[in-house]
Amino acid sequence: MRGPVGHACGGNLACSTCHVYVERGLDSLGEISDKENDIMDKAFDVRPESRLGCQARLDADDVEVEISDESLKAWLDEHPELRRTGSGH
């Protein structure tokens, strides 16, 4: 994984701050649920390989993701001390 993942809702499927792009292993993930798909409608820059990091169930360990700018910003908002030092990524 490249960088930290935001999770403003605590993994409760109430926001899209854990939005990631699956670069490798998309077929290894479980099916996207209707609820996850609905929440993805709230995400920015959604791509065919987009998933919510808190909801994608791994069936293998060959998955590699890129953290979306949206998720990185959410993570930095959740950890403002790292934003100030510039060590958040």
N, C-alpha and C positions, 0 to 999 in steps of 0.2 A: 504494500500500500504506500502511496506517496502522500505523506502528510497526515495530519489529524483530521478526524471526521466530526462535524458538528452533530449535536443531538439535543436540540432545544426542548423537545417534548419528552426526553428521557426514553426514547424507543417505544412510545405508545401509539405510533402511527397517527399522529395528530398534526404533523408538519412535514416539510420536505428538506429540512436542514441536513440530513444525512445522505443527500443525493450524491451518488457516485457514478462514474462511467466504467463499465466492465470492459477492460482491455483484453483480457484473456480468460477463458473458462466460462463464458456466458452459458454455454450448454450444460455446465455442471451445476448451475443454480436451479433451485426449485422453481416451479411456475410462479409467475407474478399473480398475486391475488387481485380481485376486483377492487378491494379497498386500497391496496398499494397503488394500483393504476389510477384510482380517483385522486389520491394524494399527489401523484406525479403531475397531475394537471396544474398544481400550484407551484411546481418547481420552475426554475429558470433554465434555459438552454437544454431542454430535454432532447435526448438523442435515442436512436433505437437501442443502444446499449446501456441506457440509463436504468438504474435501480436505486431503491432506498437501502442504504447499508444496514439499517436496523431490521429490515424485513427479508432480505435475500437469504434464503436458507442454503447453506453449502452442502453439496453432496460429495464434494471432493476438495482436495487442497491445492488445486491448480488454478485458482482464481486470482487475478491481478486486477486492481482497480486504480483509476485516477480520481482523486478527490475533486469535486466540482468547486469552482470559485465560491458558489453559494454556501457550500458546506464549510469551506475553510473560513469564510467570513463569520459564519455562525460559531465555529469553534473558537475563533479569536474573540468574539463577543462574549463567549462563555468563560474565557480565560484572559481577561484584560491585562493581567500582569505580564503575559507573554507578548501581547501586542506592543507594549511599551518597550520591551527589551529587544524586540525584533527576532526572538528565538522561537516563534510559533510554528515555523516550518523549515 
